[in-house]
Every structure is written in structure tokens, then in C-alpha cells.
Amino acid sequence: MTVTSRNAELVGGRPVVPSRGALRPLGLGEVRITGGFWAARQQVNGDATLPHARSWMDRLGWIGNFTTGGIGSPDRRGREFSDSEVYKLVEAMAWEVARTGDRDRVSDIEELTAAIAAAQSPDGYLHTAFGREGQRPRYSDLASGHELYCTGHLLQAAVAAARTGVAAPLLDIARRAADHVCRTFGPDGVWGLCGHPEIEVALVELARLTGERRYLDQAALFLERRGHRTLPPHHFGWVYSNDDVPVLTATVLRGHSVRSLYLACGAVDVAVENGDDELLAAVAEQFDRTLARRTYLTGGMGSRHEDEAFGDDFVLPADRAYSETCAGVAAIMLAWRLLLATGEGRYGDFIERVLYNVVATAIGDDGRSFFYANTLHQRVPTATLPGDEEQLGFGGGPRAPWFEVSCCLPNIARLLASLSTYLVTADDDGLRVHQYADAEIDTALTDGRRVALTMRTDYPADGAVTVRITRTDGGSWPLTLRVPQWADGAVLVTADGRRTVPAGDLVVRRDFTAGEEIRLELPMRPRFTRPDPRIDAVRGCVAVERGPIVFCAESVGGESGDLDALRVEVTAQPADADGEVVVRAWIDVPAEAPWPYGAAEPALSTDTALLRLVPYHRWARRGPSTMRVWLPTT
């Protein structure tokens, strides 16, 4: 099946607009989140996170790098990739304008666009850390310089601005930059590629927007060059940049997690636009294997701090989970593309997992602090940081107001601002609901019939979702609801009565009438989850989930004792307790000994207690705390 994309101007903008595929994404003008879990976070994102990010980029000189006083100056500030954070901020602002209609923010976009324009060279090249007097030559460090990576984020910002009707000059800037890339790295140019994939996915989206085939061809060319050890040797190996084996012959995502996921996104986009079913199937298989062997319970990806990378199969230590926030955003980007291309609803399950257990976890309640990495086991209490303290490095530790490498904050900001576009799609003749939230949907089916509906729910606190048809032009059409794999015993309620439905895509096809309601009841009983026995680091442990939410034990000020001494009784099922979950547990404290090994079991002093677990996304919000997701059993 193929669904041709509609004119983006009619739908208020979408981050991904494939020209073909099983599903058509709806835009910000067609779907609006109106309340609940995600509306609150979108509000904080717009009111606090965006101005917070802008303030830090001004303070640190990252925006000043683009102006006359900063461009080419030996005083240029920030890492070589800091340009990209400004571009992501502009993209997030564009989606926020489309989401809220707040035209006051347009002036911020116009101001930043003017600064960006001032830094562009006459031939289209644009980067503030290379190519001028006192700086390294252009493209002299393709492995680590991030020049093409930054250009990619510029293109994505320009696409967002164009699709939302703001800052038209940014598209002109982006096209000149993209044309420079095509001239420099095209078939007759430099045989090179960027150490950090990103330009590929951006070139494809620019091609979709402009209709210019050369951008798509350049993206495909970068993909063809990847995996032949084109880049210089790296101390983490060629796998670090996915330059070890060709994309088509790889069997799993590997190396630096974000780089690998961005590359896979670009590969899916190229495959879709070129009708390359072999490439699409290869990436889908790589992702499936990664989900089965290299992904944390939260949906987080990356188990190695040193190189921010995937570990080997089933090497998923909870206390060394890197699970970078950017990797969570990139994983959603990849799963979304595969969902649109294939129509397989299971990708919606994974997107949901990452949204509630990585994205929602990363950002502080005030929108002004964030996790870079998302561990599943914190052995020592997190610190409390002042609101103006910048953290060096980019791994571990508490939520911080800013990091030396702050890619994650604007990445989440652009996702949250555009989140409503990930809720509902259109297929050949109906609508599919992939994520549940209070929302209003108003769109046209493929045959032109207008339909509108509202969605009301307290999800994920409650599993009841009510969809009300508010407009339909008549005739039969299907409404498909995603029933998650964990939802054993889900119930559908329609005018025809109640019935139990299995997990998967639930299709309700009928001649709907305005005012008609369809109700889906998802069971939200807390449940124990056990790991694959090949995950050695958590063998003999259980986790607790309720609906899409992963829970954890948290100790704030020692209130729950030593979490490393916990043992959970699994014969008693976990129970709800006012938004938290209660399990029966023992605190086993071994006696002190001069040597931690011996022939006999260590002597234990044992206390029993009812242990209250909190949603993982709520941890580290009440002060310094320890935490663990995987709980040893008795």
C-alpha cells in the first residue's frame, strides 16, 4: 500500500514527510494535544525549556559565534558541534510556533536566522569553527569535526521553518549550504563522509520539501560510502562511526548509539524514496535484533560510557547503563520511520516505551535541568546542583541545568514541540491511533472525506481511552487502535457491546456517526517483568511495570534503606498504591567480614517491609537519592 503525502502547508508541518509508505503522518494542524501527561510537558517545554536553552547559548557565546565579532575569532566558544545546538533550538521554536500559534516567538527565530546568515560564506559553506584565519581548514577533520553533522541540523531547522511558515530566509541559507555539500562531496568531488551521521536524514527531508533530486542522491551517496573504512582510524575502531561494514550488510546497530541510530534513519528515508525494499528490510532487521539483544527495559540504548556505544549482545548492566537521552530521541525517530514505511503497529509500542521511560525521565519538572545519561541503578546519592552550574563532560550524574555537551536538551525540545505529529496517522482509507493522550484530530481521509474526533484519557495513570467521533462525511471507514503487547485482557466498548480484544492492531470499521464513542479499556495492573537469562548483569532480578511505565525503588535520605540489600518476594503480586506500586521486600544486611568470599552463605540480618516503588520517570526529583530498577528476588 502507498499513501502519497499531502501538501505540508495544509497540515501545519510534520518532521517527516515520506512520499510513499503504508501510513501518512498527520501534521500539527491536524492533531493537537489538549491535556494530560504530555500537554503539561509541552507547556513546560515552551514556557521554560526553550528560553532556558536560548539563555545558556547566549551566555556561553554559542550564538555569538555566528556574528561578526565571533565568526573566525580565536575566541570562538564551545565545542566544534555547538552550531548544531543553535539549529536544533531554532527547529524546536518553529514547531512550537505551529503548535501554539504564538507569533511572538517568530521574532526569536528571525533574530537567530539573521545571525546564522551572517556566518555563511559566499559559496554556501557554514560552520563557525573551521575555514577562517586562525582556524583549521574546511573538512580537515571529517572524523570528528562535525561540519556535515551541523549542516544536517541546519537543514532540519530550515525544513521545520518552511513547513510551519516561519523564517523563510532560513530555507535559502540551508539550500545554499546543501548545494555546497553536493558540489564538494558529490560524484565528482571529495570521497568523504562525516564521522557523525546526520546529514543523510536531513538531505532526504530537504529533497522531500524542495523536490530537488540531487539532495536525495547525495544522501544515498553518503550511505554507499559508509562502512568501507573511508574515515581515518579511530581509537574506538571504525565501528564507532559505523564505518566498519556497509549499511546493507550489517546485522545489528552498533558503535556510538546516536550515530548508529541517525544513520539508520537516513537509510530508511533513502530506501523509502528510492523504493529500495532490500535496504529497508536490512535496517528493519538490524533494529529488530537491536531491540531483542541490545536495548534496556526503558527502551534506552547504549551500555558503554566511554564511547557512548552499544555493547555486545545482552551486555546490559543496569548500573552502567548509558542510555543517552539523544539516543532515546533518535530511537523514536527510527521507529517512527519504520512505522510509516511498513505500517507495523509494534513500532508504536516501542515509541511509547521510550517516551514514558526515557524522554519523560530526562527533563526536570521545571524544564531547566536534564539527564544526559539515564542509568537504571544509582548506587550513590545523586547531587543537588545550583541552577547556574554547568557540568563538564556528558555522562552520568544528576540532572544538570547545562552540560559542556548539551545536545540532549534541544533534541528533547524539538521532539516535545512536535509530539502531536506522532499520535495518529492515516492509512489507505482510515485513521490509526498509535499513542494515547487527550487530543483533537481533524483531517481528511485519502478519498477527501473530512473526519474529526476527540480522544480523552487519563493515560498512563488510567487505561481507559475514549474516542468520540465529532465529524464524518458518511460512508464506512476504519479506525485502528493500538493495543499494546502488555495489555492482556484489553476490552473494547462500542454501541455493539463489550468484548475482549487481543494485543496488536484493533480495527473498528463502520459507518460512523457524529457523537458516536469507542472506548478502549487497557488493564493497568502492576506486573513483574523478568529479564532474558542471557542478560547476566540482572540474572535473578525482576522489574515492575504498570501499563507503559517502568517502576523503580528509590531511597531519598535513606528512607528505604540500602537498596543494594533489597530482595523482593515474587510470590506476592505487586499492588497499586495511590499512583505508586507496593511490593513485599526484605532488606538483607550481611555481617562485616575481612574477605568478601567464602564457602558458606554469608550471615544476614533480615528485615521485612512493604516497599513503595515510584515511576522511573519520577526518580531524583525529591532530592539526592539512590535508585534501582532491577530488584533481586528471594
N, C-alpha and C positions, 0 to 999 in steps of 0.2 A: 504494500500500500504506500502511496505517496501523497503527502499533503503539501501543497505549494504555499509558501509564506505570503501573507498579505502585506500591503504597504504599511511600513512601520509607523508612518505618521498617523494612521488611523487607530493605532492601538496604544500610543503613549510610550513606546520604547520597550525593547527587550534586549538583554545582554547577548542572547544567542538567537540568530535568525537563519536556520538552515533553509536551503532552497528545496530540499526534499527530505523525506523521512516519514516514519509512521505517525508522528504526532507533530502538531503545530503548537508552539508555546504562545500563551496569551500575554499581552502587554500590560503595562502599568495603567493604561486607560481602560482595560477590560476587567482587571481583578484588583480589588482594594481590600487590604486587611483593615478591619474596623474595630477590633477589640481583642482582649485576651493576652495570652502569653507573649505573642510576637508583636502585637501592636504596642505594648508597653516598651519593648526593647527598641522598636523602630523610633518611638518618641525620644527615648534617651539618646539614641544614635544621632538623630537630627539636632536635638537641643544641646547635647553635651559633647559627644564624641567628635563630631566634625569640627566645632570650634576649638576643642582641646587639641586636636591634631594640627589644625592651622596655627594655633598659638605656638606649639612646640617647633614646628617647621620654620616659623618666623624667628623664634628665639635662637634656634641653632644655626640659622643662616642658610638653611637648605633652599628656601625660596629666594633669598638674596643671591644665591649662586647664579640665578638666571639673569640678573640685572647687570647694567653696565659696570657697576662697582664690584661685582663678584665674578662675572664671567672671565675666565682666563687669569684670574688673580691668583697669586701664590697663597692667598688667604682663603681659597675655596674651602668650604666647610663640609663635613660629613664624609661618609664612605662613598666609594665610587658608584654605588647604586642609589644614592639618596634622591636623584632626579625622579626615580620611579615612584617614590612615596608621594611626591607632589602630584604626579599624574594620577595616581590612584585616588588621592583626595579629590581632585577635580572630577573624576568619574563618579565617585560617591555623591558629590554635590549635585551632579547632573541628574542622577537617579532620584535624589531627594527632592529636587525641584519638580520632577514629573510625579513623584508620589504625593506631594503635599500641595503643589501649585504655588508654593512660596516664591514669588518672583524676587524678593529681596536678596535671596541667595545668588541670583544671577549676577549681581554686581561682583560678588566674590569670584565667580568663575571668570568673568570678563577681566578682572584685575589680574588673576593668575595667568590667564591666556595671554595678556599683554606682556607679562614678564617672560613667559615661555617664548613668545615671538621674538623678543629682544635678543635671545640667546641663539637663535637659529642662524647658521651660516648661509651665505647666498646660494650654495649648492644643495641646501636642504639638510645637511648634517646637523645633528642636535645632541650635544652632550656637554655638560659643564666641566667634566674632569679630564677631557682629552682634547688634543688637537690645536691648542693655542700656545703662545710663547710661555715657556716655563713648564709646560705640561708634556706628558707622554704623547707620542704621535697617535693619530686615529688608528683604531683597530690593531694596536700593537700588543694587546693582551686579550685576545678573544676568549681565552680560557677563563679569565677572572675579571675582566674589565667591565662586564655587564652593559656594554654600549647598546648592543642589539636588544638585550633584555629591557633596558629602559625605553628604547624606541617602541617596543611592543606595548608597554603600558601607556605610552603616549597615544598610540593608535587606538587602544581600547577606550581611553578617555575621550578621544575625538569622536569615536563611534557613538558613545553614550551621549555626548553633547549633541550630535547630529540627530540621533533618534528621539531626543527629548526636546529638540527645538531651541537649544541654548547655545551661545558662543559659536556661531558658525565659523568664525576665523580659525578656530582650533582644527577644524577639518582640513582647511587649506594647509596649515602647518604640518599636520600629520601626513597629508598626501605628498607634500614635498619631501618629508623625511622618508616615507616609504619608497618614493621614486629614487631617492639617493641610495637606499638599501638595494633596490633592484638593479640599479646601474653598477653598484660596487660589487655585489655578490651574485649577480645573475650568471647565466651560462657562459658568458664571455668575460666574466670578472674574476674576482678573488675566490679561490676554492676554500671557503671558510664557513664557520658556523659559530654560534655563541655557546659558551660553556654553560650558561643558564637558559634553557629553553623558555620561551615566552613569545618571541617574535612570530613563531609559526601560527599560533592560535589567533594572534592579533591581525596578521596579514590576511588570514581567511575571512575574518569578520569585516575587515575593511573592503575586501573584494565583494562580500555579500552586500555591503552598503552601497558601494560605488558602481558595481557591475564591471570593474576592471579586472580582467582575467590575469594580468601579469602579477598581481598580488597573490592570487591563489597559486600560480605556477612557482613563484618564489618560495612560498611556504612549502610546497611539495619538494622543491629542490633542497631546501634545508633538511627536510626529513630524509631524503635519499642520501645525503652526506653523513648523517648521524650514524654512528656505530662502526665506522671504518678507521677509528683512531686518528681522525683528522686533527683533533686538538693535541697540544703538547702533552707529554706525560704528566700526570698529577700524582701527588704523594698519596692520595687515596685511591689511585688507579683510574683507568678510563671509565670504569663503571660509575664513578662519582657524577659524571655529566652524561651518563647513558651513551657514551661514545665507544662502548666495548663491543656491542653486537648490533646489527641493523634492527630497526624497529620491527620490521616484518618477521624476523626470525627469533626475536626474544620470546621467552616463555613466561616471564613474570616481571612485575615492576620492581626495580632495584636501584641501588645507588641513592643519591640525595633525593629525599622523598618529594619535595616540592618540584624539583627539576623533572623528576620522572613523571609526575602527575601532569604538569603543564605540557610536557612533550606528548603524553598520551592524549590530552585534549586536542592538541594541534593535529595529531594523527587521525583522530576521529573526524575532525572537521574536514580535513583534506579528503579522507575516504568518502564522506558523505557527498561532498561537492563533486568529486570525480567519479562517483558511482563505483568505488573500489571496494567490493564486498570482501575481498581477501584481506585487505588491510583492516577493515572494520572488524572482521571476525577475529583477527590476530590480537587487536587491542582488547576486545571484549574478553577473550580467553586469558590474556595477561591479567586483566583486572579481576576476573573470577578467581584465578589462582592466588592473587594477592589477598583477596578477601578471605579465602579459605585458609591461608597459611601465614600471612604477614600483617594482620590487622588486629588491633586491640578491641576489646569488648565495647568500648565507647565509640568505635569507628575511627579512632585515631590511628595514624600511620607514621612509622619511624620509631625504631627502638634503639638507635645509636646516637648518643650525644655528640661524639667527636666529629662526625661527618654528617650529622642530621639525616641519617640514612635508614633505609630498610635494613633489618638484619636478615639472617638466613631464615629458612622456613621454620616456623614455630619457636623462634627465638624472640620471645615477647615478655621480658622481665617487667613486672609491674613497677618496681622501684626505679627502674632505669628507662621507663617509657619516655620518649622524647615527644612524640605525638604533637608536632608543631602545629600551632593554630593555622598557619598558612597552608599546611598540608591538609587540614580539615576543609578549608575553603576550596583548595584545588581538587580534593576528592569529590566534593559536591559538584564542582564544575564538570568533572569527568563523568560521574554517574548521571548527571542531567543530560549530557550529550548522548550518552548511550541509551538513555530512556527515550529521548526524542527520536533517535535513529531507529531503534528496534521496537519500541512500544512495550517492552517488557517491564511490567509494573514493579518487579522485585527491586529495581534500582531505586524506586521511591522509598522502600523500606530502609535502604542504606542511607539515603539522604536524610531521612527522619532521624536515624540514629546519630549521625554526625551533628545535625542541627541542635538536638537537645543535649548532647553529651560532650561536644567539643566547642561549638560556636557559643552556646549559651553559657558554658563554663568559663570561657576565656575572659569575657568582659566584666569589669566590676559593676556594681549596682548603679554607681553614679556615672558610668560611661567614660571615666577618666583614668582607668587603670586596666591592665590586661595581662594575661598569661602569654608568654611566648611559647613555652612548652607545657604540656598537660600530663603530668605524672599520674599514675594510678596508685601510688603508695608514697606518702610523705613521712619519713621516719623521724625527722626532727622538726620542731615547730617552725612554720613559716614566719617571716619577719613582717613587721608593720613598717611601711615606707612612708615618708612625708610626701606630700603632693607635688613637690617641685624637684624631686630627686630622680636623676637619670641613672638607669642601670647600664653598666658596661656589659659587653657580651650579649649573648642571645640564647641562653639555655638555663632551664631550671629556675628555682627561686619563686618568690611570691608574685602576685600581680603588681606591676610597676606602672607608674604614670608614663614612662617612656624608656626605651632601650636605645643603645647605640645603633642597633639594627632594629628598626621599628616597622618592618614590613607588615606585621600581623594586624596592627590597628587599622590602617586604611583598607586592608584587604577585607576585614570583617565589616568595616563601614560600608563598602560598596556592595557587599552581599546583603546586609540588612536593609539598605535603602531600596534594593531591587527585589526583595524577598517575595513579594506577592506574585512575581512572574514565575515562581517555582511551584505554585499551588495547583494550577489547573491547566490542562491542555485540551486541544480539540483533535479528534481523530477524523476519519473519513466522513462520518455522519453524526457525531455526537460529541459529548464532553467527557473528560476523565478528571476526577479529583484525586490528586496524589498526596496532598498534605492538608491537615485539618486545622482550621482556625476560623474565628469569626471573620467573615468576608462577604463581599458583594461582587457578583460576577455578571457582566453584561457584554455579550459578544454576538457574533453571527456564526452560524454553522457553515460548513463548506458550501451548501446549496443556497446560502444567502438568508435563510430564515433567522430571525432575531430571537434570541433566548436570553433570559436573565434569571438569576437565582440568588438566594442568600444562604449562607452557611452559619449556623450558630452552635457553639460548643464551649465547654469549659476545659477542653483537651489541653494538656495531658492530665490535669487533675481528675477529670471525669471522662469516661469513654463514650458518652452519648454525643452523637453528631446529627443535627437536624438540617436537612437541605430542603429549602422551600422554593418552589417554582414561582417566580413573580411575573414572568412573561414568557410566552411561547406563541409562535405564529401558526401553530397547528401542525398536525401530522406526527407520526411516530418518530422518535429518535432515542438513542441510548445514552444513559447517564451511568458512567462506570466509577465505582468507588473502590479504593484500595483497602483490602482487609489485610493487615499486617500478619506476618508469619507467626508471631507470638499470640495472636488473638484467637486462640482455640475456644470455640463456643460463641462466636460473634452472632448477633441477631439482627436481622433486617425487619423493619416495621414499615409496611405500606398500607394503602387502602385495602389491599387484599388480605391483610393479616400479618402475623409474625412467623418467621421461620429462621432456623439456624443456618448459617452460611459458612462455607469453608474459607480458609485463607486464600489470598490471590485477588484477581480482578473480579469484582462483583458487578455484573451488568444488569441494569434495570432499564428495559426498553418498553416504551409505551407511548401513547398519545397523551402527553402530559397536559394538564390544565393549570391555569394560573391559580395559585393558592394551595396547590397540592404539596404534601410534605412526604419526604422519605427520611426515615430515621435509622441510623446505624448505631448499634449498641456494642461497643468493644469491651470485653471483660478486662478489668483493671486489677485483678487480684495480684498481689506481690508473689514472686516466684523465685526459687533458687535456680541459678544457672551454673552449669559445670563446664570446665574447660576441656578441650581436647587433651587427652593424656600425653600427647607429644609436646605440649607446652610445659616443659619441665619446671619452669620457674614458679608455676602456680598449681602444680600437681597436688591433689589433696585439699584444694580450696574450693569454695563456692563464692559466687557473687549473687546479689539480689537485684532483680529488676521488677519494675511495675510499669506496665504499658511500655512506652519507648524509653523510659527513664532508668538509667543505671543509678543504684544507690551506693553509699559508702559509709563506713564508720569514721567518725571524726571526733577528735579529742581537742577541746578548746580549754586551755588552762588546766589540763589534767583531769577534766570532768569524767572521762570514760576510761581512765586508767591507761595502762600500757597497751596500745593497740597491737604491738608485736607479740603480746602474750595472749591474744584472743583465740578462742576456739568456739565454733558455732555448732549448735545441736541441730542437725538437719532432719531429724525425725519429727520435729515440730515445725510446721509451715510458718513462714513469715506472715505477719499480720499488719493491717493498716492501723495507723495511729495519728490522726489529725495531720495528714499531709506528710508524715514520716512513716517509717516501717519499723516494726519491732521484731527482733529475733532473740531466741534464747541462747545465751553465750556463757562461757567460762573464761575467767582470767587465770591463766596458769603461770605462776612465777617460779622459775627454777631457783634452787638454792645456789648461792655463790660457790664456785669451785675454782681451784687453781689451773685446771685444764678443761677445755670445753668438749672433750670427747671421752668415751668410756664404754665398757662392755654392758653396763646396765642402763635402763631408762633413768633419766635424771629425776631426782626427788622434786615434787611440785607442791606448792601451796595453792589451793584452788578455791576461787570464789565464783559463785554463780550469780547471774544477773540477767535482766531483760535489757537488751542493748537496742537503743534507738538509732536507726540509720537515717541519713539525710540524703536527698537527691545529690548526686555528684556535682551537678551544676551549681549547688548552693555552698559548696565547701569553701573554706578560707574567706568567709565573709563576716565572721563574728570575732575576728582577732587571730593572733598566732595559733596555729593548730597543726596537729598531725592527722593523717588520713590514710585509709586503705580501702580499696575496692574489693580485692580478693581476700576472703576470710578463711583461715584454716578450719577444718572440721574436727569434731571429736572423734 
